[in-house]
Amino acid sequence: MIHVQHLTKTYDDLSRGKFVAVDRISFSVQPGEIFGLLGPNGAGKTTVLRILSTVLSSTSGIATVAGFDVSADPAEVRKRIGFVSNNTAIYDRMTAWEMVEYFGRLHGMPKKELTDRVETLFEQLRMNEFRDTPGAKMSTGMKQKVSIARAMVHDPPVLIFDEATLGLDVLVARNLLSVIRDLRESGKCLIFSTHIMSEVERLCDRIAIMHRGKILDSGTLSELRSRHSENDFEELFFGLLSNHESAENNELAHDVGAGI
């Protein structure tokens, strides 16, 4: 459903020359699977997700979503994807219902089908109690639920959650994780990016750990623990980052010493 091969994104930096934000990464995600993308700030996670959602273009490599190339067929990709982040803007004067309905109309959904879909989402996400609340009066949790509903309104086969639980209270975050599990059970293809280790452990079928634009390792949680002889996932994560930084520093010192 999602296929990424040798994906690269570089930027021209006046002070440092070329900056490599994403460095030839490859992975795939299947229907009915939650793929965790984990890494510190600046690792390149959000860049990857923005390329997949057609917001950014890649420098090289291949990325397809539901069989469509993100560069060659961006409109077809957008029909089949829903994107949820922690900072999606909400229109102050539109109610929760109006907002979700509006995005359904943008996707060209027929009126009856759209109404039924919005009713289902508001029930599923427990949004009926604030369906007529304007955006300006919504809490953070309410706004996030609206963002989720509008990403799901056209029932896309692929959903991307980019740090979607950041800033949410415990109950709202727990409800969101439950919704994501249900989406997996319904056969959706999901990418879940977060800084919270416990969410990754509880939710993800497979995990990729990114640092400085590279995927350091990927696999199921049990595979990663076995491969690195570490049961504590947080220790495993920071150990991988530390080893990668040490290897890069040694390589830089070698290049400097060799006069490269």
DRENNU-416828 format. One record per residue (C-alpha): residue number from 0; residue in one letter; x, y, z. Coordinates in nm, 3 decimals. Layout:
N
<rec n="NUM" res="A" xx="X" yy="Y" zz="Z"/>
...
This chain:
260
<rec n="0" res="M" xx="0.000" yy="0.000" zz="0.000"/>
<rec n="1" res="I" xx="0.294" yy="0.234" zz="0.080"/>
<rec n="2" res="H" xx="0.626" yy="0.167" zz="-0.089"/>
<rec n="3" res="V" xx="0.935" yy="0.384" zz="-0.039"/>
<rec n="4" res="Q" xx="1.265" yy="0.309" zz="-0.212"/>
<rec n="5" res="H" xx="1.588" yy="0.507" zz="-0.178"/>
<rec n="6" res="L" xx="1.390" yy="0.822" zz="-0.092"/>
<rec n="7" res="T" xx="1.614" yy="1.129" zz="-0.061"/>
<rec n="8" res="K" xx="1.549" yy="1.494" zz="0.017"/>
<rec n="9" res="T" xx="1.826" yy="1.755" zz="0.012"/>
<rec n="10" res="Y" xx="1.823" yy="2.129" zz="0.064"/>
<rec n="11" res="D" xx="2.074" yy="2.395" zz="-0.038"/>
<rec n="12" res="D" xx="2.207" yy="2.553" zz="0.281"/>
<rec n="13" res="L" xx="2.406" yy="2.874" zz="0.236"/>
<rec n="14" res="S" xx="2.616" yy="2.812" zz="0.549"/>
<rec n="15" res="R" xx="2.668" yy="2.434" zz="0.519"/>
<rec n="16" res="G" xx="2.628" yy="2.359" zz="0.151"/>
<rec n="17" res="K" xx="2.389" yy="2.073" zz="0.077"/>
<rec n="18" res="F" xx="2.187" yy="1.951" zz="0.373"/>
<rec n="19" res="V" xx="2.053" yy="1.595" zz="0.351"/>
<rec n="20" res="A" xx="1.721" yy="1.579" zz="0.537"/>
<rec n="21" res="V" xx="1.633" yy="1.226" zz="0.418"/>
<rec n="22" res="D" xx="1.910" yy="0.993" zz="0.304"/>
<rec n="23" res="R" xx="1.811" yy="0.707" zz="0.071"/>
<rec n="24" res="I" xx="1.558" yy="0.543" zz="0.301"/>
<rec n="25" res="S" xx="1.344" yy="0.244" zz="0.206"/>
<rec n="26" res="F" xx="1.042" yy="0.081" zz="0.374"/>
<rec n="27" res="S" xx="0.695" yy="-0.050" zz="0.296"/>
<rec n="28" res="V" xx="0.365" yy="-0.061" zz="0.485"/>
<rec n="29" res="Q" xx="0.084" yy="-0.307" zz="0.417"/>
<rec n="30" res="P" xx="-0.295" yy="-0.288" zz="0.467"/>
<rec n="31" res="G" xx="-0.395" yy="-0.378" zz="0.822"/>
<rec n="32" res="E" xx="-0.059" yy="-0.266" zz="0.962"/>
<rec n="33" res="I" xx="0.061" yy="0.018" zz="1.183"/>
<rec n="34" res="F" xx="0.414" yy="0.124" zz="1.093"/>
<rec n="35" res="G" xx="0.587" yy="0.332" zz="1.361"/>
<rec n="36" res="L" xx="0.830" yy="0.601" zz="1.250"/>
<rec n="37" res="L" xx="1.041" yy="0.700" zz="1.548"/>
<rec n="38" res="G" xx="1.324" yy="0.947" zz="1.594"/>
<rec n="39" res="P" xx="1.436" yy="1.267" zz="1.768"/>
<rec n="40" res="N" xx="1.357" yy="1.615" zz="1.635"/>
<rec n="41" res="G" xx="1.538" yy="1.671" zz="1.308"/>
<rec n="42" res="A" xx="1.558" yy="1.302" zz="1.224"/>
<rec n="43" res="G" xx="1.365" yy="1.351" zz="0.899"/>
<rec n="44" res="K" xx="1.037" yy="1.187" zz="0.999"/>
<rec n="45" res="T" xx="0.810" yy="1.479" zz="0.915"/>
<rec n="46" res="T" xx="0.992" yy="1.537" zz="0.586"/>
<rec n="47" res="V" xx="0.919" yy="1.177" zz="0.486"/>
<rec n="48" res="L" xx="0.553" yy="1.210" zz="0.583"/>
<rec n="49" res="R" xx="0.515" yy="1.538" zz="0.394"/>
<rec n="50" res="I" xx="0.661" yy="1.378" zz="0.083"/>
<rec n="51" res="L" xx="0.417" yy="1.088" zz="0.113"/>
<rec n="52" res="S" xx="0.126" yy="1.331" zz="0.150"/>
<rec n="53" res="T" xx="0.248" yy="1.531" zz="-0.157"/>
<rec n="54" res="V" xx="0.318" yy="1.849" zz="0.043"/>
<rec n="55" res="L" xx="0.691" yy="1.824" zz="-0.040"/>
<rec n="56" res="S" xx="0.866" yy="1.684" zz="-0.343"/>
<rec n="57" res="S" xx="1.158" yy="1.443" zz="-0.308"/>
<rec n="58" res="T" xx="1.503" yy="1.502" zz="-0.456"/>
<rec n="59" res="S" xx="1.533" yy="1.140" zz="-0.573"/>
<rec n="60" res="G" xx="1.396" yy="0.795" zz="-0.505"/>
<rec n="61" res="I" xx="1.050" yy="0.643" zz="-0.536"/>
<rec n="62" res="A" xx="0.743" yy="0.674" zz="-0.314"/>
<rec n="63" res="T" xx="0.405" yy="0.525" zz="-0.401"/>
<rec n="64" res="V" xx="0.077" yy="0.531" zz="-0.207"/>
<rec n="65" res="A" xx="-0.200" yy="0.287" zz="-0.301"/>
<rec n="66" res="G" xx="-0.021" yy="0.225" zz="-0.630"/>
<rec n="67" res="F" xx="0.018" yy="0.591" zz="-0.729"/>
<rec n="68" res="D" xx="0.350" yy="0.775" zz="-0.749"/>
<rec n="69" res="V" xx="0.352" yy="1.077" zz="-0.516"/>
<rec n="70" res="S" xx="0.543" yy="1.285" zz="-0.771"/>
<rec n="71" res="A" xx="0.365" yy="1.179" zz="-1.091"/>
<rec n="72" res="D" xx="0.008" yy="1.142" zz="-0.953"/>
<rec n="73" res="P" xx="-0.026" yy="1.371" zz="-0.648"/>
<rec n="74" res="A" xx="-0.401" yy="1.428" zz="-0.699"/>
<rec n="75" res="E" xx="-0.468" yy="1.052" zz="-0.698"/>
<rec n="76" res="V" xx="-0.254" yy="1.011" zz="-0.384"/>
<rec n="77" res="R" xx="-0.446" yy="1.285" zz="-0.201"/>
<rec n="78" res="K" xx="-0.774" yy="1.105" zz="-0.271"/>
<rec n="79" res="R" xx="-0.642" yy="0.798" zz="-0.093"/>
<rec n="80" res="I" xx="-0.466" yy="0.947" zz="0.207"/>
<rec n="81" res="G" xx="-0.560" yy="1.117" zz="0.532"/>
<rec n="82" res="F" xx="-0.303" yy="1.321" zz="0.725"/>
<rec n="83" res="V" xx="-0.329" yy="1.408" zz="1.095"/>
<rec n="84" res="S" xx="-0.073" yy="1.624" zz="1.276"/>
<rec n="85" res="N" xx="-0.070" yy="1.805" zz="1.609"/>
<rec n="86" res="N" xx="-0.093" yy="2.154" zz="1.459"/>
<rec n="87" res="T" xx="-0.365" yy="2.133" zz="1.195"/>
<rec n="88" res="A" xx="-0.544" yy="2.468" zz="1.173"/>
<rec n="89" res="I" xx="-0.913" yy="2.491" zz="1.260"/>
<rec n="90" res="Y" xx="-1.140" yy="2.765" zz="1.129"/>
<rec n="91" res="D" xx="-1.260" yy="2.973" zz="1.424"/>
<rec n="92" res="R" xx="-1.610" yy="3.043" zz="1.289"/>
<rec n="93" res="M" xx="-1.695" yy="2.696" zz="1.163"/>
<rec n="94" res="T" xx="-1.851" yy="2.438" zz="1.392"/>
<rec n="95" res="A" xx="-1.707" yy="2.090" zz="1.426"/>
<rec n="96" res="W" xx="-1.981" yy="1.949" zz="1.200"/>
<rec n="97" res="E" xx="-1.938" yy="2.223" zz="0.938"/>
<rec n="98" res="M" xx="-1.563" yy="2.171" zz="0.929"/>
<rec n="99" res="V" xx="-1.578" yy="1.796" zz="0.868"/>
<rec n="100" res="E" xx="-1.863" yy="1.830" zz="0.621"/>
<rec n="101" res="Y" xx="-1.672" yy="2.099" zz="0.430"/>
<rec n="102" res="F" xx="-1.373" yy="1.871" zz="0.379"/>
<rec n="103" res="G" xx="-1.603" yy="1.592" zz="0.266"/>
<rec n="104" res="R" xx="-1.746" yy="1.825" zz="0.003"/>
<rec n="105" res="L" xx="-1.392" yy="1.911" zz="-0.111"/>
<rec n="106" res="H" xx="-1.346" yy="1.539" zz="-0.178"/>
<rec n="107" res="G" xx="-1.661" yy="1.541" zz="-0.392"/>
<rec n="108" res="M" xx="-1.865" yy="1.313" zz="-0.167"/>
<rec n="109" res="P" xx="-2.241" yy="1.289" zz="-0.248"/>
<rec n="110" res="K" xx="-2.461" yy="1.469" zz="0.007"/>
<rec n="111" res="K" xx="-2.637" yy="1.162" zz="0.156"/>
<rec n="112" res="E" xx="-2.316" yy="0.958" zz="0.171"/>
<rec n="113" res="L" xx="-2.136" yy="1.252" zz="0.333"/>
<rec n="114" res="T" xx="-2.404" yy="1.305" zz="0.599"/>
<rec n="115" res="D" xx="-2.403" yy="0.936" zz="0.690"/>
<rec n="116" res="R" xx="-2.023" yy="0.933" zz="0.705"/>
<rec n="117" res="V" xx="-2.004" yy="1.240" zz="0.930"/>
<rec n="118" res="E" xx="-2.266" yy="1.090" zz="1.163"/>
<rec n="119" res="T" xx="-2.058" yy="0.772" zz="1.188"/>
<rec n="120" res="L" xx="-1.736" yy="0.962" zz="1.260"/>
<rec n="121" res="F" xx="-1.894" yy="1.184" zz="1.525"/>
<rec n="122" res="E" xx="-2.022" yy="0.875" zz="1.701"/>
<rec n="123" res="Q" xx="-1.692" yy="0.685" zz="1.666"/>
<rec n="124" res="L" xx="-1.481" yy="0.978" zz="1.789"/>
<rec n="125" res="R" xx="-1.732" yy="1.086" zz="2.058"/>
<rec n="126" res="M" xx="-1.778" yy="1.430" zz="1.904"/>
<rec n="127" res="N" xx="-2.156" yy="1.476" zz="1.927"/>
<rec n="128" res="E" xx="-2.138" yy="1.679" zz="2.246"/>
<rec n="129" res="F" xx="-1.950" yy="1.956" zz="2.064"/>
<rec n="130" res="R" xx="-2.079" yy="1.914" zz="1.708"/>
<rec n="131" res="D" xx="-2.217" yy="2.271" zz="1.708"/>
<rec n="132" res="T" xx="-1.920" yy="2.431" zz="1.888"/>
<rec n="133" res="P" xx="-1.724" yy="2.683" zz="1.675"/>
<rec n="134" res="G" xx="-1.350" yy="2.636" zz="1.640"/>
<rec n="135" res="A" xx="-1.267" yy="2.945" zz="1.847"/>
<rec n="136" res="K" xx="-1.432" yy="2.785" zz="2.153"/>
<rec n="137" res="M" xx="-1.289" yy="2.435" zz="2.117"/>
<rec n="138" res="S" xx="-1.036" yy="2.280" zz="2.354"/>
<rec n="139" res="T" xx="-0.713" yy="2.129" zz="2.222"/>
<rec n="140" res="G" xx="-0.866" yy="1.782" zz="2.240"/>
<rec n="141" res="M" xx="-1.178" yy="1.891" zz="2.051"/>
<rec n="142" res="K" xx="-0.968" yy="2.049" zz="1.775"/>
<rec n="143" res="Q" xx="-0.762" yy="1.735" zz="1.741"/>
<rec n="144" res="K" xx="-1.072" yy="1.520" zz="1.706"/>
<rec n="145" res="V" xx="-1.198" yy="1.752" zz="1.431"/>
<rec n="146" res="S" xx="-0.860" yy="1.717" zz="1.256"/>
<rec n="147" res="I" xx="-0.888" yy="1.339" zz="1.276"/>
<rec n="148" res="A" xx="-1.246" yy="1.336" zz="1.149"/>
<rec n="149" res="R" xx="-1.170" yy="1.559" zz="0.854"/>
<rec n="150" res="A" xx="-0.872" yy="1.338" zz="0.760"/>
<rec n="151" res="M" xx="-1.097" yy="1.031" zz="0.774"/>
<rec n="152" res="V" xx="-1.416" yy="1.172" zz="0.620"/>
<rec n="153" res="H" xx="-1.350" yy="1.037" zz="0.268"/>
<rec n="154" res="D" xx="-1.261" yy="0.695" zz="0.415"/>
<rec n="155" res="P" xx="-0.907" yy="0.678" zz="0.273"/>
<rec n="156" res="P" xx="-0.719" yy="0.346" zz="0.269"/>
<rec n="157" res="V" xx="-0.401" yy="0.515" zz="0.400"/>
<rec n="158" res="L" xx="-0.372" yy="0.731" zz="0.714"/>
<rec n="159" res="I" xx="-0.069" yy="0.914" zz="0.849"/>
<rec n="160" res="F" xx="-0.049" yy="1.034" zz="1.210"/>
<rec n="161" res="D" xx="0.237" yy="1.277" zz="1.268"/>
<rec n="162" res="E" xx="0.277" yy="1.325" zz="1.646"/>
<rec n="163" res="A" xx="-0.101" yy="1.339" zz="1.665"/>
<rec n="164" res="T" xx="-0.117" yy="1.285" zz="2.044"/>
<rec n="165" res="L" xx="0.119" yy="1.572" zz="2.129"/>
<rec n="166" res="G" xx="-0.047" yy="1.809" zz="2.376"/>
<rec n="167" res="L" xx="-0.354" yy="1.591" zz="2.430"/>
<rec n="168" res="D" xx="-0.473" yy="1.496" zz="2.776"/>
<rec n="169" res="V" xx="-0.451" yy="1.132" zz="2.879"/>
<rec n="170" res="L" xx="-0.815" yy="1.045" zz="2.807"/>
<rec n="171" res="V" xx="-0.823" yy="1.202" zz="2.461"/>
<rec n="172" res="A" xx="-0.489" yy="1.044" zz="2.368"/>
<rec n="173" res="R" xx="-0.611" yy="0.705" zz="2.488"/>
<rec n="174" res="N" xx="-0.927" yy="0.739" zz="2.278"/>
<rec n="175" res="L" xx="-0.719" yy="0.831" zz="1.972"/>
<rec n="176" res="L" xx="-0.498" yy="0.524" zz="2.012"/>
<rec n="177" res="S" xx="-0.810" yy="0.310" zz="2.038"/>
<rec n="178" res="V" xx="-0.943" yy="0.460" zz="1.714"/>
<rec n="179" res="I" xx="-0.610" yy="0.388" zz="1.541"/>
<rec n="180" res="R" xx="-0.627" yy="0.023" zz="1.652"/>
<rec n="181" res="D" xx="-0.979" yy="0.000" zz="1.512"/>
<rec n="182" res="L" xx="-0.858" yy="0.144" zz="1.182"/>
<rec n="183" res="R" xx="-0.593" yy="-0.125" zz="1.163"/>
<rec n="184" res="E" xx="-0.855" yy="-0.394" zz="1.227"/>
<rec n="185" res="S" xx="-1.063" yy="-0.253" zz="0.940"/>
<rec n="186" res="G" xx="-0.768" yy="-0.302" zz="0.704"/>
<rec n="187" res="K" xx="-0.631" yy="0.051" zz="0.685"/>
<rec n="188" res="C" xx="-0.263" yy="0.114" zz="0.615"/>
<rec n="189" res="L" xx="-0.122" yy="0.342" zz="0.886"/>
<rec n="190" res="I" xx="0.197" yy="0.529" zz="0.961"/>
<rec n="191" res="F" xx="0.230" yy="0.650" zz="1.319"/>
<rec n="192" res="S" xx="0.503" yy="0.896" zz="1.413"/>
<rec n="193" res="T" xx="0.560" yy="0.988" zz="1.777"/>
<rec n="194" res="H" xx="0.818" yy="1.068" zz="2.044"/>
<rec n="195" res="I" xx="0.636" yy="0.863" zz="2.305"/>
<rec n="196" res="M" xx="0.795" yy="0.519" zz="2.344"/>
<rec n="197" res="S" xx="0.502" yy="0.362" zz="2.525"/>
<rec n="198" res="E" xx="0.270" yy="0.448" zz="2.234"/>
<rec n="199" res="V" xx="0.504" yy="0.274" zz="1.992"/>
<rec n="200" res="E" xx="0.525" yy="-0.035" zz="2.211"/>
<rec n="201" res="R" xx="0.148" yy="-0.059" zz="2.254"/>
<rec n="202" res="L" xx="0.044" yy="0.023" zz="1.900"/>
<rec n="203" res="C" xx="0.294" yy="-0.053" zz="1.625"/>
<rec n="204" res="D" xx="0.333" yy="-0.378" zz="1.432"/>
<rec n="205" res="R" xx="0.670" yy="-0.272" zz="1.291"/>
<rec n="206" res="I" xx="0.902" yy="0.017" zz="1.375"/>
<rec n="207" res="A" xx="1.168" yy="0.216" zz="1.191"/>
<rec n="208" res="I" xx="1.411" yy="0.426" zz="1.395"/>
<rec n="209" res="M" xx="1.540" yy="0.735" zz="1.214"/>
<rec n="210" res="H" xx="1.832" yy="0.964" zz="1.295"/>
<rec n="211" res="R" xx="1.991" yy="1.237" zz="1.082"/>
<rec n="212" res="G" xx="1.793" yy="1.136" zz="0.777"/>
<rec n="213" res="K" xx="1.874" yy="0.764" zz="0.788"/>
<rec n="214" res="I" xx="1.684" yy="0.459" zz="0.906"/>
<rec n="215" res="L" xx="1.914" yy="0.300" zz="1.163"/>
<rec n="216" res="D" xx="1.711" yy="-0.019" zz="1.195"/>
<rec n="217" res="S" xx="1.357" yy="-0.149" zz="1.145"/>
<rec n="218" res="G" xx="1.149" yy="-0.451" zz="1.232"/>
<rec n="219" res="T" xx="0.900" yy="-0.575" zz="1.488"/>
<rec n="220" res="L" xx="0.961" yy="-0.485" zz="1.850"/>
<rec n="221" res="S" xx="1.066" yy="-0.842" zz="1.929"/>
<rec n="222" res="E" xx="1.305" yy="-0.847" zz="1.631"/>
<rec n="223" res="L" xx="1.470" yy="-0.522" zz="1.740"/>
<rec n="224" res="R" xx="1.503" yy="-0.641" zz="2.100"/>
<rec n="225" res="S" xx="1.656" yy="-0.969" zz="1.989"/>
<rec n="226" res="R" xx="1.891" yy="-0.808" zz="1.737"/>
<rec n="227" res="H" xx="2.028" yy="-0.557" zz="1.988"/>
<rec n="228" res="S" xx="2.008" yy="-0.779" zz="2.300"/>
<rec n="229" res="E" xx="1.806" yy="-0.513" zz="2.483"/>
<rec n="230" res="N" xx="1.456" yy="-0.558" zz="2.627"/>
<rec n="231" res="D" xx="1.414" yy="-0.198" zz="2.738"/>
<rec n="232" res="F" xx="1.296" yy="-0.024" zz="2.422"/>
<rec n="233" res="E" xx="1.396" yy="0.323" zz="2.540"/>
<rec n="234" res="E" xx="1.751" yy="0.201" zz="2.608"/>
<rec n="235" res="L" xx="1.755" yy="0.029" zz="2.269"/>
<rec n="236" res="F" xx="1.647" yy="0.352" zz="2.099"/>
<rec n="237" res="F" xx="1.905" yy="0.576" zz="2.265"/>
<rec n="238" res="G" xx="2.176" yy="0.314" zz="2.220"/>
<rec n="239" res="L" xx="2.114" yy="0.308" zz="1.844"/>
<rec n="240" res="L" xx="2.130" yy="0.689" zz="1.827"/>
<rec n="241" res="S" xx="2.449" yy="0.701" zz="2.034"/>
<rec n="242" res="N" xx="2.621" yy="0.434" zz="1.824"/>
<rec n="243" res="H" xx="2.524" yy="0.613" zz="1.503"/>
<rec n="244" res="E" xx="2.658" yy="0.946" zz="1.629"/>
<rec n="245" res="S" xx="2.985" yy="0.783" zz="1.738"/>
<rec n="246" res="A" xx="3.028" yy="0.615" zz="1.399"/>
<rec n="247" res="E" xx="2.964" yy="0.942" zz="1.216"/>
<rec n="248" res="N" xx="3.209" yy="1.131" zz="1.440"/>
<rec n="249" res="N" xx="3.478" yy="0.865" zz="1.384"/>
<rec n="250" res="E" xx="3.423" yy="0.882" zz="1.009"/>
<rec n="251" res="L" xx="3.450" yy="1.261" zz="1.015"/>
<rec n="252" res="A" xx="3.771" yy="1.246" zz="1.219"/>
<rec n="253" res="H" xx="3.915" yy="0.992" zz="0.973"/>
<rec n="254" res="D" xx="3.826" yy="1.215" zz="0.675"/>
<rec n="255" res="V" xx="3.983" yy="1.520" zz="0.842"/>
<rec n="256" res="G" xx="4.297" yy="1.322" zz="0.930"/>
<rec n="257" res="A" xx="4.325" yy="1.197" zz="0.573"/>
<rec n="258" res="G" xx="4.290" yy="1.549" zz="0.441"/>
<rec n="259" res="I" xx="3.963" yy="1.479" zz="0.262"/>
